[in-house]
């Protein structure tokens, strides 16, 4: 976990849940990261990939997602 630093912009604090299969409509157990600001980068119904890193995870972005993320960095 590297924390704040140059080239990083805090989007906010997310609510993170383990969503159990069969409850609230989940067809498989998965992790929900709920932070509305993420939808400025990843639009509903888009998919990406996630990887593990020490202390957490990262979300890999596709080209269009990268453009949206870079626009936020410019703000």
TACOR-V599628 format. One record per helix or strand of 3 or more residues. SS is the DSSP state (alpha for helix, beta for strand). FROM is the first residue (numbers start at 1). LEN is the number of residues. If there is no record, write none. Layout:
ss: (SS/SS)
from: (FROM/FROM)
len: (LEN/LEN)
//
This chain:
ss: (beta/beta/alpha/beta/beta/alpha)
from: (15/30/36/49/56/63)
len: (5/5/5/5/5/12)
//
